[in-house]
Amino acid sequence: MAQVEDKPGVATRTLKNYVGGRWVEADGAETIDVVNPANGEVLGQAPLSTRAQVDAAVQAARAAFPEWRATPPLVRARACFDLKYLLDEAKDELAMLVTTDNGKTITDATGEVGRGIECVEVATGIPSLMQGSNLEDVSRGIDSDMIRQPIGVFAAITPFNFPFMVPMWFLPYAIACGNTFICKPSEQDPLAVERTFELLDEIGLPPGVVNLVHGGKESVDAILEHPEVDGVSFVGSTPVAHYIYEVGAKNGKRVQALGGAKNHVIVMPDADLDSAVDGVLSSAFHAAGQRCLANSVCIAVGEIYEPLRAALAEKGEAMVVDVGSNPDAEVGPVISGASQERILGWIEKGVDQGGTLLLDGRGRGSEEGNFIGPTIIESEPGPRSLREEIFGPVLTLLRAADMDEALEILNSSSKGNAASIFTTSGGAMRRFRHDAQAGMLGVNIGVAAPMAFFPFTGWKDSFFGDLHANGSDAIDFYTEKKVVITRWPKI
């Protein structure tokens, strides 16, 4: 790898792009430091690739498409099997890369890697998943067949909060369906993706089937506007997701753009208190609250408010805030100093807007890193901090008189990614399932994370597009349907 000087006497490597089956330097591109958020250590430099460098990856992918499309699905599935085995062997290494690069605890990182590998496992079933359908004698002597065909070149623009798992939401399905692929990972923590592409290089894919391009906004715009890119997947904040969807669609691309969230968890009076407390704390504060499935608003219904309030404060304060490599750590640092300042600003706004700090996480953790401990703000419905995604370890606690009011609060959100309920009542669960306006629901589960064989079904401003990530939606997104109607003379 190329070396650049970050500090006097300290050599820092510059990451390379992976294009056309080989590692290439992004000559002339500006770079951005890749920093360990736990201690400020510079781990490397990511190039901010230019339009020309994105074009090189697109051209490599386009050139590889005809041969890869003609490769039998069973052979493509075997490539996914090979990748799955290599990822299994490297899972501990990948988890440590995620922890070092992103900051999340080793427990969270290990779970992320496991969920990413599950996506590859599902994609190995492509000979069955990609099958079409047929009907004989749709009319006299006429048969009809629906077949699926790969489309071309797809790209994914992936976020910092799940640097390994989210790329695996897209890459294995795209290539298993017969398309070629470009990944543009977050420039803040790209090391796990880099290692994944080193493993991809080992499985013998034809050059150009998978490509890796590091970069920032210029790289994103180059992907969105490139005429040879057929589809784009994105995960990130709602404003950027809307931009990706608008620009990509305007340029004739299929787009699935997963946006931000403001997830709510309802705790009913009949809930098992210990289970509810553990679920709420885990959802709100693990991964430092930096996940689109985090429940950041807790609505306590009726008489459970006071015991829930006391237990959340007690157990939240006891959570271990430390570097992610500490196996006892429960809350690691947030991704950057800028994120830390933004989250601290939201805590101040929450208090200024009438909230009361039940648990103050400011000042916890090492001063060297971007730490914020679990923070709980008691509030009334209405403040902006209850509507906007904070994306940090901040939980707002609300009181509702009954389930009607709790659902009204939940459904008033412009975002509809996920929601959870803790209850022992089947009737309450059924009403929640029927009336909650969110795409992924948890019942006595804090994080409603679908397995890879189900789609990731965000609603409202949490998703822009028609086909979601994972599950059967992934197969539909990465293929085009073709109906063939045939008539033959009788013999």
N, C-alpha and C positions, 0 to 999 in steps of 0.2 A: 504494500500500500504506500501511496505517496505520503511524505512527511511535510508538515509545515510547523513553524515555530509559533506556539501560542504564548508562551512566556519565555524569558531568557533561560536557556538551558533545559527547557521542557519541550520535547518533541511530541506533537499531536498528529495522528494520522487523519488524512482526509478520506472520507468514504468514497467508494466508486459506484457508478451505475452498472447495472448488469443488462447488457443489450446484445441481442443476437447470439446468445450462448457464451459470452465472455465478459469479463470485468473491464470497464473502460473508465478512464478519468474524464471528469466533466471540465475539460480545459476552458479556462477563462471565466468560469462561473464564480460568483461570490460564494462565500461559505458562512455558515452559522454554527456556533459552538453547540455541541451536544453535551449537556451538563448533568451530572448526578445531582438530583434535587435534594438529596439528603446531606450533602456536604460541599456542594459547589465545585467539585472536581470536574475538569473538562475531560471528557471521555473521547472526544474526536471532533471532527468538523464535517458537517453535512453540506454538500454543494447545493446551491440554489440553481438548478439546471435551467438552461435557456430554452427558448422555443426550438432552436436547432437541435438541441440534445433530446428534447421530447420527440421531435420529428424523427430522429434516428431510431428511437425505440418503436415508434409507430410503424415506420417502414419495415423494420425487422419483423414485427408482429404480422404485418400484412403479407410479407413475403412467405412467412411460415404457414399461413392459414390454409392454403390449398392442400398441402401435404397432410397437415394435421387433421383437417376436416375429413380427408379420405382414410384416415387411420381408423380401424374398427373400434367401436365403443369398448369392446372387451380389452383391447390393448391400452386404450386410454384409462380404463379402470385399473389395470395393472400398474400403470404409472402412479396412480393415486395410492395404491397399496404400497408401492415402494416408498413413496413419500411418507406415508403413515408410519411405516416401520422405522425409518430414519428419525422422524420426529419423536417417536416413542423412546428411542435410544438417547436422544438429545434433550429430553423433556426437562431434566434437572438443570442442565446448562441454560436452556431457553428461559426457564423460570428465573434463574439468577440474573440473566441479562435484563429481563423485564424489571426486576427489583432494582438493579443498579441504574438502569436507564430511565425508568419511569418513577421509581420511588415506592411503589406499593409493596406491601408486606409479602414475604416469601409464600405465606399461605395463600394470599389472594393471587399472586403470580402463578403459583402451581395450579390453582383452579382455572385460571385463564388459559394456560397452555393446554390443560386437559380438554376444555371446551372447544378450543381451536382444532385439536386433533380429532374430536368427534365430527366436526364438519368434513374433514377429509374422509373419515370412515363412511359417512353418508354418501359422499360423492363416488365411492367405489361401487355403489349400486347402480351406476348410470346405465348399464345394459337393460335394467328393468325400469328405472325411473324415466328414461327417455323414450320408452316405447310409445307408439301411437295407438290408433284404434281403427277398426274397420267394420263395415256392415255389408253383408251380401244382399243382393236383390233390393236395393233401395228403390228401384223401379224394375220393370220386367227386363231381365238380361243385363242389368246395370249394377255394378258394385262400386262402393265408395270406401276410400282409405284416407285416414288422416295420419300424416307422418310428421316427425319433428326434424328440423335441420339446424345445424349451427349457423351463426349469423356472420361472424367476422372477428373484429378486434374490439375487445372490451378493456376498460380501465377502471381502477378503484382508487379513490382518494380517501385515505384512512386516517383515523384520529390518534391522538397521543394516549388516550385513557386505556385502550386495550391494544397495545402495539403489535401483539402476536395474534390474538383471537380474531379481531375484525378483518384483517386481510384474509384469514381463512374462511370468513363468511362468503367470500367471493371467488378467490383464486381456484380452489379445487372444483367447484361447480362449473366455472367458466371453461376450464380446460377439459374436464371430463365430458362436457357437452360438445366439444370439438372446436371451440373458439381459441383464439390466442389472447394474451393477457399482458397488461401493464399495471404495475403497482406503484403508486406515488404515496409513500408512507409519511407520517408526520415527521417533520424535520426536527422535532424536539426529542424524539426517542426512537430512532430507526435501527438500533442495533439488533433487536430480535428478528426483524424482517431481513436484515442483512444476513444473519446466520441461517435463516430459513432458505434464502436463495442460494447460499453455499450448499445446503442439502439438496435443493432442487437441481443444482448443477451436477450432483452425483448420480441422479437417476436416469440420465441419458435422454432427456427430452430433445427433440430436434431444435436447433438454434432458432431463437425468436418466438418460441411458444410462450415462454414466460420472460418478462422483462421488468427491471427495477429502475425507477428514476427518482432520485432525490430532488426535492425542490420546494418552493414556496408558491406564492400567488401566480407568478409568471408561468410556472409549470402547470398549475391548475388551469389557467386560462388557455394555455396551449392545447391541453387535452380536450377541454370543452369545445374549442373552436376548430379542432383538426377535422378535416373532411373524411379522413380514413378511420376515425374512431367511431364505432357503431353504437356503443353504449357506455354509460358511466354509472358507477356506484359510489355513494358518498355517505359518510357518517360524521356528524359534527353538530355545531350549534344551529338553531333554527334560522337565524338570518343568513348564514352561509349556505345552509341546505336549500333555502328558497332561491338564493342566487345560483347555485349549481343547477337546480331544476330548471330555472328560467332560461339561463344561457345555454345549457345543454339541449333543452327541448327546442329552443329557437334555432339551434344548429342541427336539428333533425336527428337527435340521438335518443335512444331509450335511456331513461334516467330513473334510478331509485335513490332518493336523497333522504336519509334518516336524520331528523333534526333533534332539537333539545327536548327537555322534559321538565315537568314540575309535578312529580308523582306524589300522590296522597296515600296514606294508610289510615284506615278507620279501625279503631279499637272499640268494640262493643262492650256493654256492661257485663255480658256473660262470658267474655273471653278468658282463657287461661292466662293469668297475669304474667307469670314467669315466661311463658312462651311468647307472649306479645312483646314484652320488654326486650327479650333477646332478639326477636325478629326486627323490631324497630331500630334498635341500636346497630345491628349488623347491616341493615339496609342503608341507614343514614350515614354511617361512619367508616365502614370498611372501604378500601380503595380511596380513603380520604374523601369520600363522598363524590368522587369524580367518575361517576358512571350514569348513563342515561336511564338505568333502572333503579337508581337510589330513590327511596322515599324520603323526600325532604320536608313534607308537611304531615304531621300526625294529628288526627282528629279523634279526641277522646270523647266518647258519647256517654252523657249522663254521669252516674255515680262513680264510674271507674276513673274519672279525671284525677282526683287527688292521689289515690294509690299509684296510678300510672306515673303521674308527675314525679312523685317522690322516688320511685324505683328507677326511672330514666335518669334522674339527676345522680343518684347514688352509683348506679352501675356505669353510667357514662363517664363519670369522673374517675372511676377505677380502670378504665380502658388504658392499655399501655401505648403511649405515643413514643415511637422511636424509629430508628433506621429500619428499613424493611428486612434487612438480613438478620435481624434479631428474631429468632423463632417465636419469641413471646410477644412481639409487637402486634398490635391490632390496628393501629392507625399510623401510616407513614406520612411523608411530606407530600405537599401538593407539587405539581409539575414544575413550577417556576416561581421566581421572585415576583414577577408581574401578576401571576395568578394569586399568590399569597396577598399582595397588596389589594387586589380587586376583592377578594373574599373578605378581608378585614374591613374594607369599605362597606360591604353589604351588612356586616355585623353592626357597624355603627349606624347605618341607615335603619336597620331593623329596630334598634333602640330609639333612635330619633323619631321614628314613626309610631311610637307608643308602646313598643315591645319591652319586655322585662327579661333580663338575662337570668335564666335559671341555671345555666352552666356556661362558664366563660372559658373557652379553650385557647384564648390568646396567651402567648408566652410559654406554651408548653412545647417540649421537644428541644432539640439542640438549636442554638442560635446560628450554627453554621448552615443549617438547611432551611427549607421552606415549610416549616412546620406550623400547623394550627391544630389544636386538640379538639375533641368533640365539643360542640357549642349548641346549646338549646335556648331558644328564645320563645317565651310565652307571648302570645299576641291575640288580638281580635282579628276577624276577617277584614280584609280591605287593603292593607299596605302593599306597596309595590313589591316589597321583598317577598311577598307571598305569591306573586304572579311571575316574577322573573326567575330564570334558572341561575342559581348561585354557583353550582358545580364545585362544592367544597363541603367540609364536614360541619354543616350548619343545618340544624333541624328546628322547624317552627312547630310549636305545640299549640293547638287550638282546642276549644271546648265546643261541643254541639249538644243541644238538648235531646235530640233524637236522631234516628237514622235519616229522616227527611232532611233535616238541616245538614247532616254530614254529607249526604249525596249532593245537595245543592251547592255546598262549598266545593266538593270535588269536581262537579260537572261545570262549574263556572270558569274553570281554567281553560285557557286557549290551547293548552297542550294536552295530549291524551296518549302518552306513551304507555304508562302502566299504573296500576293501583292495587292495593292489597286490603284485605279485611281480616281481623282476628275475631273469631266468634265460635261458639259451640252450637249455634242455632242454624239448622238447615234452612229455615225460612229466611233468616237474614242473609245467609249466603246466596240463596236463590235470587232474592231481590237485588243484591249487589251485582251478581252476574248479569242480571237482566238490565239493570238501569245505569250501572257505572259506565261513563263515557271515556273508556280507555281501551286500548287494543290488547293489552296483556294484563291479566288479573291473577292475583295470588290470594288464595284462601288459607289462612294460617301459615302463610309463607311470606317472608319479607321482600324477597326479590323474585318477581315473576319472570324468570328467564326461561324461555322455551328451549327445549332440546333442539338439536340441529335439524331434526326431521319435521319440525313445525316451523312455520314462518314467524318472523319477528315483526309483529303486527301493530306498529304505532299508528295512532289516529291523530286527527286535527293537525295542528302545526308541528307535530312531532314526526310527520312523514309527508313527503311530496313525491307522488308517483302513483302507479297502479299496482305494481308487483313488488312485494316485500322481499327482504333478504331471507335466505334459508328455506328449507322445506320445499313443497311443490312449487311455490312461487319462484324459487331460484331456477328450476327447470324451465318454467315458462319464460322467465326473463332472458335466459341465455339461449333460447331456441326460437325458431319461427315455425309456425304450423303451416302445413301445406296439405290441401285436400285434393286427392286424385280420384276422378270419376272415370270408370272404364266400361266400355261395351265391346263385346266380341261376338262375332257371328256364331250362331248355333252350329254344332257339328253333330 
